[in-house]
Each structure stands twice: as C-alpha cells, then as structure tokens.
Amino acid sequence: MRTPPFNLHLPTTVSEAVQISAELRAEGRETDWVAGGTDLLPNYKWHLNAKSDVISLARIEEMTTVSMTEIGAMAR
C-alpha cells in the first residue's frame, strides 16, 4: 500500500523547524513531526490521520545526541 502524497521538510536547526511549523500552521496546514517514523509511516500507508506536511528531525544535529545538564534531565 502506498502512502498518500505529502511535503517533506528537512530543517537543519531547531529554530528552522519551528519556523517551518509556524509558517505552515499560519497557512492553515496541518503537520506531523517525524524522528524515526516507526509509527507515523505505517499509519500513513493505511491512510490513518495523514497530514499534507511532515517535518523531519533527522538532519537536526543538536537532536542526535543525549547529554546530561545541570538539572540532570535527559533528552532524546
């Protein structure tokens, strides 16, 4: 089964991703965010809640590592 057509956005910074999201929402377009796609893409293939635009986190360097901060929280 094929996924419905969608626009894939590949920002390289967090601020660029947020800007893309804000611009699309201002135009009234719905977005999804994808990191690994293990849930999103199979759902799209079944045409479940597919959006016209997908913003990928794959090329955002600052989101590819896990580190500890002063408060001890971790992020993926």
PDB file of N, CA, C and O in Angstrom:
ATOM      1  N   MET A   1       0.841  -1.169   0.000  1.00  0.00           N
ATOM      2  CA  MET A   1       0.000   0.000   0.000  1.00  0.00           C
ATOM      3  C   MET A   1       0.896   1.245   0.000  1.00  0.00           C
ATOM      4  O   MET A   1       1.883   1.302   0.733  1.00  0.00           O
ATOM      5  N   ARG A   2       0.555   2.222  -0.809  1.00  0.00           N
ATOM      6  CA  ARG A   2       1.349   3.445  -0.914  1.00  0.00           C
ATOM      7  C   ARG A   2       0.864   4.507   0.068  1.00  0.00           C
ATOM      8  O   ARG A   2      -0.313   4.574   0.421  1.00  0.00           O
ATOM      9  N   THR A   3       1.817   5.331   0.496  1.00  0.00           N
ATOM     10  CA  THR A   3       1.435   6.462   1.342  1.00  0.00           C
ATOM     11  C   THR A   3       0.807   7.549   0.482  1.00  0.00           C
ATOM     12  O   THR A   3       1.150   7.684  -0.692  1.00  0.00           O
ATOM     13  N   PRO A   4      -0.102   8.317   1.048  1.00  0.00           N
ATOM     14  CA  PRO A   4      -0.640   9.447   0.299  1.00  0.00           C
ATOM     15  C   PRO A   4       0.468  10.490   0.121  1.00  0.00           C
ATOM     16  O   PRO A   4       1.418  10.506   0.903  1.00  0.00           O
ATOM     17  N   PRO A   5       0.367  11.343  -0.872  1.00  0.00           N
ATOM     18  CA  PRO A   5       1.420  12.344  -1.081  1.00  0.00           C
ATOM     19  C   PRO A   5       1.481  13.338   0.079  1.00  0.00           C
ATOM     20  O   PRO A   5       0.454  13.740   0.627  1.00  0.00           O
ATOM     21  N   PHE A   6       2.703  13.725   0.441  1.00  0.00           N
ATOM     22  CA  PHE A   6       2.892  14.756   1.459  1.00  0.00           C
ATOM     23  C   PHE A   6       4.194  15.489   1.171  1.00  0.00           C
ATOM     24  O   PHE A   6       5.076  14.968   0.488  1.00  0.00           O
ATOM     25  N   ASN A   7       4.304  16.699   1.698  1.00  0.00           N
ATOM     26  CA  ASN A   7       5.514  17.505   1.558  1.00  0.00           C
ATOM     27  C   ASN A   7       6.426  17.195   2.731  1.00  0.00           C
ATOM     28  O   ASN A   7       6.012  17.304   3.885  1.00  0.00           O
ATOM     29  N   LEU A   8       7.670  16.808   2.446  1.00  0.00           N
ATOM     30  CA  LEU A   8       8.640  16.500   3.493  1.00  0.00           C
ATOM     31  C   LEU A   8       9.579  17.686   3.657  1.00  0.00           C
ATOM     32  O   LEU A   8      10.237  18.104   2.705  1.00  0.00           O
ATOM     33  N   HIS A   9       9.637  18.224   4.871  1.00  0.00           N
ATOM     34  CA  HIS A   9      10.503  19.359   5.182  1.00  0.00           C
ATOM     35  C   HIS A   9      11.686  18.832   5.990  1.00  0.00           C
ATOM     36  O   HIS A   9      11.503  18.066   6.936  1.00  0.00           O
ATOM     37  N   LEU A  10      12.903  19.243   5.615  1.00  0.00           N
ATOM     38  CA  LEU A  10      14.123  18.732   6.240  1.00  0.00           C
ATOM     39  C   LEU A  10      14.955  19.870   6.830  1.00  0.00           C
ATOM     40  O   LEU A  10      16.006  20.207   6.284  1.00  0.00           O
ATOM     41  N   PRO A  11      14.506  20.461   7.924  1.00  0.00           N
ATOM     42  CA  PRO A  11      15.278  21.543   8.536  1.00  0.00           C
ATOM     43  C   PRO A  11      16.580  21.025   9.127  1.00  0.00           C
ATOM     44  O   PRO A  11      16.704  19.836   9.422  1.00  0.00           O
ATOM     45  N   THR A  12      17.554  21.921   9.300  1.00  0.00           N
ATOM     46  CA  THR A  12      18.843  21.529   9.875  1.00  0.00           C
ATOM     47  C   THR A  12      19.066  22.115  11.263  1.00  0.00           C
ATOM     48  O   THR A  12      20.067  21.806  11.909  1.00  0.00           O
ATOM     49  N   THR A  13      18.149  22.956  11.728  1.00  0.00           N
ATOM     50  CA  THR A  13      18.228  23.508  13.083  1.00  0.00           C
ATOM     51  C   THR A  13      16.844  23.469  13.720  1.00  0.00           C
ATOM     52  O   THR A  13      15.826  23.393  13.031  1.00  0.00           O
ATOM     53  N   VAL A  14      16.829  23.522  15.044  1.00  0.00           N
ATOM     54  CA  VAL A  14      15.558  23.535  15.765  1.00  0.00           C
ATOM     55  C   VAL A  14      14.774  24.793  15.409  1.00  0.00           C
ATOM     56  O   VAL A  14      13.564  24.729  15.191  1.00  0.00           O
ATOM     57  N   SER A  15      15.453  25.931  15.348  1.00  0.00           N
ATOM     58  CA  SER A  15      14.742  27.178  15.036  1.00  0.00           C
ATOM     59  C   SER A  15      14.133  27.141  13.639  1.00  0.00           C
ATOM     60  O   SER A  15      13.043  27.670  13.426  1.00  0.00           O
ATOM     61  N   GLU A  16      14.823  26.524  12.689  1.00  0.00           N
ATOM     62  CA  GLU A  16      14.270  26.388  11.339  1.00  0.00           C
ATOM     63  C   GLU A  16      13.031  25.487  11.356  1.00  0.00           C
ATOM     64  O   GLU A  16      12.048  25.773  10.672  1.00  0.00           O
ATOM     65  N   ALA A  17      13.075  24.414  12.124  1.00  0.00           N
ATOM     66  CA  ALA A  17      11.929  23.506  12.223  1.00  0.00           C
ATOM     67  C   ALA A  17      10.716  24.216  12.816  1.00  0.00           C
ATOM     68  O   ALA A  17       9.596  24.055  12.332  1.00  0.00           O
ATOM     69  N   VAL A  18      10.945  24.998  13.859  1.00  0.00           N
ATOM     70  CA  VAL A  18       9.857  25.743  14.496  1.00  0.00           C
ATOM     71  C   VAL A  18       9.297  26.785  13.532  1.00  0.00           C
ATOM     72  O   VAL A  18       8.084  26.987  13.465  1.00  0.00           O
ATOM     73  N   GLN A  19      10.179  27.444  12.790  1.00  0.00           N
ATOM     74  CA  GLN A  19       9.741  28.447  11.820  1.00  0.00           C
ATOM     75  C   GLN A  19       8.883  27.810  10.723  1.00  0.00           C
ATOM     76  O   GLN A  19       7.839  28.349  10.358  1.00  0.00           O
ATOM     77  N   ILE A  20       9.323  26.671  10.203  1.00  0.00           N
ATOM     78  CA  ILE A  20       8.550  25.960   9.176  1.00  0.00           C
ATOM     79  C   ILE A  20       7.171  25.602   9.720  1.00  0.00           C
ATOM     80  O   ILE A  20       6.158  25.801   9.050  1.00  0.00           O
ATOM     81  N   SER A  21       7.142  25.071  10.939  1.00  0.00           N
ATOM     82  CA  SER A  21       5.870  24.691  11.552  1.00  0.00           C
ATOM     83  C   SER A  21       4.948  25.901  11.699  1.00  0.00           C
ATOM     84  O   SER A  21       3.760  25.820  11.387  1.00  0.00           O
ATOM     85  N   ALA A  22       5.489  27.011  12.168  1.00  0.00           N
ATOM     86  CA  ALA A  22       4.680  28.220  12.359  1.00  0.00           C
ATOM     87  C   ALA A  22       4.122  28.726  11.033  1.00  0.00           C
ATOM     88  O   ALA A  22       2.957  29.115  10.954  1.00  0.00           O
ATOM     89  N   GLU A  23       4.953  28.720   9.993  1.00  0.00           N
ATOM     90  CA  GLU A  23       4.503  29.190   8.677  1.00  0.00           C
ATOM     91  C   GLU A  23       3.395  28.301   8.118  1.00  0.00           C
ATOM     92  O   GLU A  23       2.409  28.797   7.573  1.00  0.00           O
ATOM     93  N   LEU A  24       3.559  26.997   8.253  1.00  0.00           N
ATOM     94  CA  LEU A  24       2.547  26.074   7.743  1.00  0.00           C
ATOM     95  C   LEU A  24       1.237  26.213   8.507  1.00  0.00           C
ATOM     96  O   LEU A  24       0.161  26.216   7.908  1.00  0.00           O
ATOM     97  N   ARG A  25       1.326  26.326   9.824  1.00  0.00           N
ATOM     98  CA  ARG A  25       0.114  26.481  10.633  1.00  0.00           C
ATOM     99  C   ARG A  25      -0.585  27.807  10.325  1.00  0.00           C
ATOM    100  O   ARG A  25      -1.814  27.877  10.328  1.00  0.00           O
ATOM    101  N   ALA A  26       0.199  28.859  10.057  1.00  0.00           N
ATOM    102  CA  ALA A  26      -0.390  30.155   9.700  1.00  0.00           C
ATOM    103  C   ALA A  26      -1.177  30.057   8.395  1.00  0.00           C
ATOM    104  O   ALA A  26      -2.136  30.799   8.177  1.00  0.00           O
ATOM    105  N   GLU A  27      -0.760  29.134   7.533  1.00  0.00           N
ATOM    106  CA  GLU A  27      -1.465  28.895   6.268  1.00  0.00           C
ATOM    107  C   GLU A  27      -2.640  27.932   6.444  1.00  0.00           C
ATOM    108  O   GLU A  27      -3.351  27.634   5.485  1.00  0.00           O
ATOM    109  N   GLY A  28      -2.842  27.447   7.675  1.00  0.00           N
ATOM    110  CA  GLY A  28      -3.939  26.527   7.947  1.00  0.00           C
ATOM    111  C   GLY A  28      -3.630  25.085   7.585  1.00  0.00           C
ATOM    112  O   GLY A  28      -4.539  24.264   7.468  1.00  0.00           O
ATOM    113  N   ARG A  29      -2.345  24.772   7.407  1.00  0.00           N
ATOM    114  CA  ARG A  29      -1.958  23.404   7.048  1.00  0.00           C
ATOM    115  C   ARG A  29      -1.564  22.633   8.306  1.00  0.00           C
ATOM    116  O   ARG A  29      -0.918  23.176   9.202  1.00  0.00           O
ATOM    117  N   GLU A  30      -1.962  21.360   8.360  1.00  0.00           N
ATOM    118  CA  GLU A  30      -1.614  20.503   9.493  1.00  0.00           C
ATOM    119  C   GLU A  30      -0.277  19.827   9.228  1.00  0.00           C
ATOM    120  O   GLU A  30       0.060  19.515   8.085  1.00  0.00           O
ATOM    121  N   THR A  31       0.484  19.604  10.302  1.00  0.00           N
ATOM    122  CA  THR A  31       1.798  18.981  10.158  1.00  0.00           C
ATOM    123  C   THR A  31       1.940  17.799  11.102  1.00  0.00           C
ATOM    124  O   THR A  31       1.250  17.698  12.116  1.00  0.00           O
ATOM    125  N   ASP A  32       2.842  16.920  10.744  1.00  0.00           N
ATOM    126  CA  ASP A  32       3.320  15.861  11.622  1.00  0.00           C
ATOM    127  C   ASP A  32       4.817  16.041  11.751  1.00  0.00           C
ATOM    128  O   ASP A  32       5.461  16.626  10.880  1.00  0.00           O
ATOM    129  N   TRP A  33       5.366  15.536  12.842  1.00  0.00           N
ATOM    130  CA  TRP A  33       6.807  15.545  13.070  1.00  0.00           C
ATOM    131  C   TRP A  33       7.272  14.096  13.005  1.00  0.00           C
ATOM    132  O   TRP A  33       6.599  13.201  13.517  1.00  0.00           O
ATOM    133  N   VAL A  34       8.410  13.865  12.384  1.00  0.00           N
ATOM    134  CA  VAL A  34       8.932  12.506  12.289  1.00  0.00           C
ATOM    135  C   VAL A  34      10.385  12.494  12.753  1.00  0.00           C
ATOM    136  O   VAL A  34      11.186  13.344  12.366  1.00  0.00           O
ATOM    137  N   ALA A  35      10.703  11.507  13.592  1.00  0.00           N
ATOM    138  CA  ALA A  35      12.081  11.303  14.032  1.00  0.00           C
ATOM    139  C   ALA A  35      12.551   9.960  13.483  1.00  0.00           C
ATOM    140  O   ALA A  35      13.502   9.900  12.705  1.00  0.00           O
ATOM    141  N   GLY A  36      11.887   8.895  13.888  1.00  0.00           N
ATOM    142  CA  GLY A  36      12.230   7.573  13.382  1.00  0.00           C
ATOM    143  C   GLY A  36      11.219   7.066  12.370  1.00  0.00           C
ATOM    144  O   GLY A  36      11.564   6.334  11.442  1.00  0.00           O
ATOM    145  N   GLY A  37       9.989   7.455  12.555  1.00  0.00           N
ATOM    146  CA  GLY A  37       8.936   7.093  11.610  1.00  0.00           C
ATOM    147  C   GLY A  37       8.337   5.715  11.800  1.00  0.00           C
ATOM    148  O   GLY A  37       7.568   5.254  10.956  1.00  0.00           O
ATOM    149  N   THR A  38       8.683   5.037  12.912  1.00  0.00           N
ATOM    150  CA  THR A  38       8.204   3.665  13.075  1.00  0.00           C
ATOM    151  C   THR A  38       6.697   3.581  13.275  1.00  0.00           C
ATOM    152  O   THR A  38       6.096   2.550  12.974  1.00  0.00           O
ATOM    153  N   ASP A  39       6.082   4.631  13.770  1.00  0.00           N
ATOM    154  CA  ASP A  39       4.619   4.661  13.903  1.00  0.00           C
ATOM    155  C   ASP A  39       3.980   5.481  12.797  1.00  0.00           C
ATOM    156  O   ASP A  39       2.947   5.096  12.249  1.00  0.00           O
ATOM    157  N   LEU A  40       4.581   6.591  12.474  1.00  0.00           N
ATOM    158  CA  LEU A  40       3.978   7.530  11.529  1.00  0.00           C
ATOM    159  C   LEU A  40       3.827   6.946  10.128  1.00  0.00           C
ATOM    160  O   LEU A  40       2.733   6.974   9.564  1.00  0.00           O
ATOM    161  N   LEU A  41       4.887   6.429   9.572  1.00  0.00           N
ATOM    162  CA  LEU A  41       4.833   5.967   8.181  1.00  0.00           C
ATOM    163  C   LEU A  41       3.908   4.771   7.970  1.00  0.00           C
ATOM    164  O   LEU A  41       3.178   4.755   6.979  1.00  0.00           O
ATOM    165  N   PRO A  42       3.900   3.771   8.848  1.00  0.00           N
ATOM    166  CA  PRO A  42       2.908   2.700   8.664  1.00  0.00           C
ATOM    167  C   PRO A  42       1.471   3.222   8.742  1.00  0.00           C
ATOM    168  O   PRO A  42       0.601   2.763   8.001  1.00  0.00           O
ATOM    169  N   ASN A  43       1.225   4.178   9.636  1.00  0.00           N
ATOM    170  CA  ASN A  43      -0.121   4.760   9.715  1.00  0.00           C
ATOM    171  C   ASN A  43      -0.477   5.497   8.433  1.00  0.00           C
ATOM    172  O   ASN A  43      -1.616   5.428   7.973  1.00  0.00           O
ATOM    173  N   TYR A  44       0.483   6.197   7.857  1.00  0.00           N
ATOM    174  CA  TYR A  44       0.235   6.887   6.589  1.00  0.00           C
ATOM    175  C   TYR A  44      -0.106   5.879   5.492  1.00  0.00           C
ATOM    176  O   TYR A  44      -0.978   6.128   4.659  1.00  0.00           O
ATOM    177  N   LYS A  45       0.584   4.749   5.499  1.00  0.00           N
ATOM    178  CA  LYS A  45       0.296   3.735   4.475  1.00  0.00           C
ATOM    179  C   LYS A  45      -1.143   3.247   4.561  1.00  0.00           C
ATOM    180  O   LYS A  45      -1.748   2.887   3.551  1.00  0.00           O
ATOM    181  N   TRP A  46      -1.684   3.238   5.773  1.00  0.00           N
ATOM    182  CA  TRP A  46      -3.078   2.846   5.970  1.00  0.00           C
ATOM    183  C   TRP A  46      -4.008   4.053   5.888  1.00  0.00           C
ATOM    184  O   TRP A  46      -5.202   3.946   6.168  1.00  0.00           O
ATOM    185  N   HIS A  47      -3.452   5.203   5.504  1.00  0.00           N
ATOM    186  CA  HIS A  47      -4.215   6.452   5.370  1.00  0.00           C
ATOM    187  C   HIS A  47      -4.876   6.860   6.688  1.00  0.00           C
ATOM    188  O   HIS A  47      -5.993   7.377   6.706  1.00  0.00           O
ATOM    189  N   LEU A  48      -4.162   6.617   7.787  1.00  0.00           N
ATOM    190  CA  LEU A  48      -4.658   6.978   9.110  1.00  0.00           C
ATOM    191  C   LEU A  48      -4.075   8.321   9.535  1.00  0.00           C
ATOM    192  O   LEU A  48      -2.879   8.427   9.805  1.00  0.00           O
ATOM    193  N   ASN A  49      -4.912   9.332   9.594  1.00  0.00           N
ATOM    194  CA  ASN A  49      -4.533  10.654  10.090  1.00  0.00           C
ATOM    195  C   ASN A  49      -3.352  11.267   9.336  1.00  0.00           C
ATOM    196  O   ASN A  49      -2.528  11.954   9.939  1.00  0.00           O
ATOM    197  N   ALA A  50      -3.260  11.031   8.052  1.00  0.00           N
ATOM    198  CA  ALA A  50      -2.156  11.568   7.247  1.00  0.00           C
ATOM    199  C   ALA A  50      -2.305  13.076   7.078  1.00  0.00           C
ATOM    200  O   ALA A  50      -3.407  13.586   6.872  1.00  0.00           O
ATOM    201  N   LYS A  51      -1.194  13.771   7.169  1.00  0.00           N
ATOM    202  CA  LYS A  51      -1.167  15.224   7.023  1.00  0.00           C
ATOM    203  C   LYS A  51      -0.518  15.590   5.684  1.00  0.00           C
ATOM    204  O   LYS A  51       0.135  14.761   5.050  1.00  0.00           O
ATOM    205  N   SER A  52      -0.707  16.830   5.274  1.00  0.00           N
ATOM    206  CA  SER A  52      -0.136  17.283   3.998  1.00  0.00           C
ATOM    207  C   SER A  52       1.347  17.607   4.111  1.00  0.00           C
ATOM    208  O   SER A  52       2.057  17.631   3.106  1.00  0.00           O
ATOM    209  N   ASP A  53       1.819  17.859   5.336  1.00  0.00           N
ATOM    210  CA  ASP A  53       3.217  18.241   5.544  1.00  0.00           C
ATOM    211  C   ASP A  53       3.814  17.469   6.712  1.00  0.00           C
ATOM    212  O   ASP A  53       3.177  17.297   7.751  1.00  0.00           O
ATOM    213  N   VAL A  54       5.051  17.006   6.523  1.00  0.00           N
ATOM    214  CA  VAL A  54       5.782  16.290   7.564  1.00  0.00           C
ATOM    215  C   VAL A  54       7.119  16.999   7.765  1.00  0.00           C
ATOM    216  O   VAL A  54       7.839  17.272   6.804  1.00  0.00           O
ATOM    217  N   ILE A  55       7.441  17.293   9.021  1.00  0.00           N
ATOM    218  CA  ILE A  55       8.709  17.928   9.358  1.00  0.00           C
ATOM    219  C   ILE A  55       9.598  16.866   9.988  1.00  0.00           C
ATOM    220  O   ILE A  55       9.250  16.281  11.014  1.00  0.00           O
ATOM    221  N   SER A  56      10.746  16.623   9.367  1.00  0.00           N
ATOM    222  CA  SER A  56      11.674  15.599   9.839  1.00  0.00           C
ATOM    223  C   SER A  56      12.702  16.206  10.792  1.00  0.00           C
ATOM    224  O   SER A  56      13.171  17.325  10.587  1.00  0.00           O
ATOM    225  N   LEU A  57      13.041  15.458  11.825  1.00  0.00           N
ATOM    226  CA  LEU A  57      14.076  15.868  12.771  1.00  0.00           C
ATOM    227  C   LEU A  57      15.422  15.230  12.441  1.00  0.00           C
ATOM    228  O   LEU A  57      16.400  15.457  13.152  1.00  0.00           O
ATOM    229  N   ALA A  58      15.485  14.444  11.389  1.00  0.00           N
ATOM    230  CA  ALA A  58      16.659  13.633  11.075  1.00  0.00           C
ATOM    231  C   ALA A  58      17.931  14.434  10.818  1.00  0.00           C
ATOM    232  O   ALA A  58      19.022  13.954  11.124  1.00  0.00           O
ATOM    233  N   ARG A  59      17.822  15.633  10.268  1.00  0.00           N
ATOM    234  CA  ARG A  59      19.020  16.412   9.917  1.00  0.00           C
ATOM    235  C   ARG A  59      19.365  17.492  10.936  1.00  0.00           C
ATOM    236  O   ARG A  59      20.230  18.333  10.690  1.00  0.00           O
ATOM    237  N   ILE A  60      18.690  17.466  12.076  1.00  0.00           N
ATOM    238  CA  ILE A  60      18.970  18.463  13.117  1.00  0.00           C
ATOM    239  C   ILE A  60      20.047  17.897  14.033  1.00  0.00           C
ATOM    240  O   ILE A  60      19.776  17.035  14.869  1.00  0.00           O
ATOM    241  N   GLU A  61      21.262  18.389  13.867  1.00  0.00           N
ATOM    242  CA  GLU A  61      22.429  17.860  14.577  1.00  0.00           C
ATOM    243  C   GLU A  61      22.243  17.880  16.094  1.00  0.00           C
ATOM    244  O   GLU A  61      22.605  16.920  16.775  1.00  0.00           O
ATOM    245  N   GLU A  62      21.686  18.960  16.621  1.00  0.00           N
ATOM    246  CA  GLU A  62      21.546  19.082  18.074  1.00  0.00           C
ATOM    247  C   GLU A  62      20.533  18.099  18.667  1.00  0.00           C
ATOM    248  O   GLU A  62      20.387  18.030  19.887  1.00  0.00           O
ATOM    249  N   MET A  63      19.838  17.344  17.825  1.00  0.00           N
ATOM    250  CA  MET A  63      18.871  16.369  18.317  1.00  0.00           C
ATOM    251  C   MET A  63      19.348  14.931  18.102  1.00  0.00           C
ATOM    252  O   MET A  63      18.550  13.996  18.173  1.00  0.00           O
ATOM    253  N   THR A  64      20.626  14.755  17.844  1.00  0.00           N
ATOM    254  CA  THR A  64      21.139  13.411  17.579  1.00  0.00           C
ATOM    255  C   THR A  64      21.916  12.818  18.753  1.00  0.00           C
ATOM    256  O   THR A  64      22.398  11.688  18.670  1.00  0.00           O
ATOM    257  N   THR A  65      22.037  13.568  19.835  1.00  0.00           N
ATOM    258  CA  THR A  65      22.796  13.073  20.980  1.00  0.00           C
ATOM    259  C   THR A  65      21.970  13.174  22.256  1.00  0.00           C
ATOM    260  O   THR A  65      20.967  13.885  22.318  1.00  0.00           O
ATOM    261  N   VAL A  66      22.414  12.453  23.258  1.00  0.00           N
ATOM    262  CA  VAL A  66      21.816  12.521  24.583  1.00  0.00           C
ATOM    263  C   VAL A  66      22.884  13.059  25.511  1.00  0.00           C
ATOM    264  O   VAL A  66      24.022  12.590  25.486  1.00  0.00           O
ATOM    265  N   SER A  67      22.531  14.039  26.330  1.00  0.00           N
ATOM    266  CA  SER A  67      23.513  14.595  27.256  1.00  0.00           C
ATOM    267  C   SER A  67      22.848  14.966  28.572  1.00  0.00           C
ATOM    268  O   SER A  67      21.637  15.179  28.637  1.00  0.00           O
ATOM    269  N   MET A  68      23.668  15.040  29.626  1.00  0.00           N
ATOM    270  CA  MET A  68      23.162  15.411  30.937  1.00  0.00           C
ATOM    271  C   MET A  68      23.421  16.900  31.153  1.00  0.00           C
ATOM    272  O   MET A  68      24.486  17.413  30.808  1.00  0.00           O
ATOM    273  N   THR A  69      22.437  17.582  31.726  1.00  0.00           N
ATOM    274  CA  THR A  69      22.596  19.001  32.032  1.00  0.00           C
ATOM    275  C   THR A  69      22.614  19.191  33.539  1.00  0.00           C
ATOM    276  O   THR A  69      22.491  18.231  34.300  1.00  0.00           O
ATOM    277  N   GLU A  70      22.770  20.438  33.960  1.00  0.00           N
ATOM    278  CA  GLU A  70      22.830  20.761  35.385  1.00  0.00           C
ATOM    279  C   GLU A  70      21.652  20.198  36.172  1.00  0.00           C
ATOM    280  O   GLU A  70      21.816  19.781  37.319  1.00  0.00           O
ATOM    281  N   ILE A  71      20.461  20.184  35.564  1.00  0.00           N
ATOM    282  CA  ILE A  71      19.295  19.695  36.303  1.00  0.00           C
ATOM    283  C   ILE A  71      19.157  18.176  36.223  1.00  0.00           C
ATOM    284  O   ILE A  71      18.275  17.598  36.859  1.00  0.00           O
ATOM    285  N   GLY A  72      20.023  17.531  35.445  1.00  0.00           N
ATOM    286  CA  GLY A  72      20.027  16.084  35.380  1.00  0.00           C
ATOM    287  C   GLY A  72      19.029  15.467  34.428  1.00  0.00           C
ATOM    288  O   GLY A  72      18.924  14.242  34.356  1.00  0.00           O
ATOM    289  N   ALA A  73      18.292  16.287  33.693  1.00  0.00           N
ATOM    290  CA  ALA A  73      17.302  15.746  32.758  1.00  0.00           C
ATOM    291  C   ALA A  73      17.983  15.227  31.497  1.00  0.00           C
ATOM    292  O   ALA A  73      19.068  15.681  31.131  1.00  0.00           O
ATOM    293  N   MET A  74      17.346  14.288  30.851  1.00  0.00           N
ATOM    294  CA  MET A  74      17.883  13.755  29.601  1.00  0.00           C
ATOM    295  C   MET A  74      16.880  13.995  28.490  1.00  0.00           C
ATOM    296  O   MET A  74      15.676  14.087  28.728  1.00  0.00           O
ATOM    297  N   ALA A  75      17.391  14.095  27.282  1.00  0.00           N
ATOM    298  CA  ALA A  75      16.527  14.265  26.112  1.00  0.00           C
ATOM    299  C   ALA A  75      17.012  13.352  25.016  1.00  0.00           C
ATOM    300  O   ALA A  75      18.204  13.062  24.909  1.00  0.00           O
ATOM    301  N   ARG A  76      16.094  12.910  24.218  1.00  0.00           N
ATOM    302  CA  ARG A  76      16.462  12.029  23.110  1.00  0.00           C
ATOM    303  C   ARG A  76      16.721  12.848  21.881  1.00  0.00           C
ATOM    304  O   ARG A  76      17.047  12.297  20.830  1.00  0.00           O
TER     305      ARG A  76
END
